[in-house]
């Protein structure tokens, strides 16, 4: 039953990709919480900045997208540090197949991410998104997302490589450690196609976001259950 549901999520994802030019959502950004504050350096993309890492909160204000997850208020995770959003700002996003995001901005390095990184984000989401609770978990999940999208060294570790996260607030060290644990488990997790992207309607911004395909959020945590069973 689990496999059939995951397959259905993949079919839904394909449908979103084919209709991305027509389906869009307008929403107001209301801040990052739960989460942690960190500092990020990415030598490949020219990024050296402080950032809030956690759940990006939105209130929908319009658009044609029929995804029930986007119906009113919802949470996303950022997949693009070259673009930005401001608290209280209202933005337009198109529904896009994850492998085709993030969309180009600035020098265009690492755009789009391609199928391999999109598949890793699917595994991460399927295993851990459903169990997130509190600042450390939400911060760790966002850090792991950024590591997958932006790291080019071949080693997924938020402490090394071209993409590095340095200490921020009191929970940042725990978030980094948790992120690395989850990233280290990716090779043991089953494939999961239940995610897609919201990409900014205008060139250069707003920053692209990771969201679940319709009906897939309830399935989150299946990968973690499989991993736990394998370890017994």
N, C-alpha and C positions, 0 to 999 in steps of 0.2 A: 504494500500500500504506500509506503514512504516513497519508493522509487517512482511509482506512477504519479504521485503528487509533484515530485521534483521535475519529472518530465513535463507535466502540465505547466509548471512555472516557466520552463524553458520555452514552451510554445507561446505563452503569454508574452514573454520577453521579446520573441521574434516579432510578434504583432505590434508591440510598442515601437520597435525599431523601424518597421515598415511604415508606421504612421507618424513618425517623429515630426515631420514637417508641418503636420496639421494639429497635433495634440500639444497643448502648452498649458502652463499654469502661472498665474500671477499670485505672489505672496509677499507678506511683510515679514522681515527678519526681526525676531524678538530676543536674540541673544543666545549665548552658548552656556548651557547648563543641563545636567551636571557636567563637570569637567575639571581640568587643571590648567594652570598657566605654565608655559614652557618657552624655551628659546630654541629656534630651529636654524640650522646652517645647511644649505644644499649647494655645494660647490659647482655642480653641473648646471644648475638653473639660476645661479646668482641670487639665492635667497639667504638672507641673514636678518632674522626678525623675531620679535616676541610674538606669541600667538596663544589664544585660548584653544585648548583641545578638548572636545567633548561633543555632546549632542547639540546640533544646530536647530533651533526652534523657529517654527514658521506658523503664520496664520494666513490661510488662503483668502484672497480677495477677488479672484476671477479666473478666467481661462476656460478652455474647452476640454481639458483632460477629464476623463471619467473614472480614473483610478480612485477607488474609495479611500485608500490610504491618504490621499491628498484632499479629502473632502472639507476639512475645517482646519484644525491645528495638527501639526505633524513634526517629526524629528528626522533630520538627515545627518549625513556625515560628509565633510568637505573632501573633495578629491582634487582640488586645485589651489595651490598656494601662490600662484602668480596673479590671481585675481582676488577681489575682495568684496565684502558686503558690510554695510553699516547698520547698526542697531536702529530700528525704526524705518529703514529703507524698504521701498516696495520694488520688487523685481519680477521680470518675466523669464520663464524657463521652458525649454522644449524637452519632451521625453525622447531619450536617445539610448540606443544600445550601448552598454557599458564599454565594450571594446573600442568604441568610437569617441570616447571621452578620456581626459578633458579635451575641450576644443582649444584651438591655437590661441596663444596670447604671448605678447612680448617676442622673445627670440625663438619661440616654438619648440624648445627642447622638450622631449618626452611627450609629445602630443601627436596622435592619441596614444593611449597606453597599450592597445593591442589585446589579442585574445588571451595570452598567457597570464598577464597581470589581472585581467578581468576575471579569469577563472580562479585565481588565488583570492581575490576579494569575495567571490561567491562562497568559497570554502570558509573564509573567516566569518562572513555573515551567517551562514548556515549553522556554524558550530557555536558561536558566542553571542550573537546579537540578542537573542531572546533572554539570556541570563544576565544582561547588564544591570547593575544596581550601584548607584552612588558615583562620586567624583572619580575615584581611581579606575573603576571599570569603564566608564564612559570615556575618560581621558585615554586609557590604554587602547581602547578600540580605535579611537581616532588616530592615535600615533601609529598603530599597526596599519591602518588604511594608508596613511601618508608614506610609510616605509615601503609598502608594496608598490605604490604608484610611482614614487620618485627615486628609489634606490636602484643603482645600475651596477653595483659591484658584484652581484651574484650571491651575496650573503645578506639575509634579512636580519638585521640587528640595528636597533635605533641608536646604539652607542658607537657604531663604526660605519665606514663607507663614505660615499659622497653625501648621503643624507644623514644628519646627526641631530639628535635631540639632547639639549643640555638641561640642567636642573632649572626648575622654576619655583613654584610655590611648594607648600609642605607635602602635598600628595604626588608631586611630579616624579620622584624617584620610584615610588611604588607603581605608578602608572607605566614607567619605562620598563620596569622588571616584568610586569604582567604582560605588556605588549610583546616583549621578547619571548616569553613562554608561549603565548598563542602563535606567534610567527614560527617558532620552532616545531609546532605541532601540525603545520599545514600539510606536510607530506603524508600524514597519517589519516587525513580527513577525506571524506567522500566529496565528489563534485556536487556543486549546488548552483543552479541557474536562476535563483530567485531574486536577483538584483538588477537594476538598470540605473541610468544617470539622468539627472536634470541638468541641462546645459544652458548657460546664459544666452539669451536671445540676441544680445548685442556683442559685437567684436570687442574683446578685452575685458568683458565682465558681464554679469556678476560671476562669482566663482561657482564652478560646477559641483553638484552634490550627488551623493549615493543614496538610493532609496530602494525599498523592496517592491517586487512585482506584486500585483493584486493577489491577495490570499496567501502570500508566502510568509508573512510575519509570524503567523501561528505555528509554522513549521520550524522556526528557528530553534536551535538547540539539538536537533537531530544528530548533527555531526559530532557534537560533544558527547552524546550518548553512545554513539558508535565507538568513539575513541576510548571512553571509559570501559566499554565491554572488552575491547581488544587488550586492555592493560590487565584485566583480571586473570 
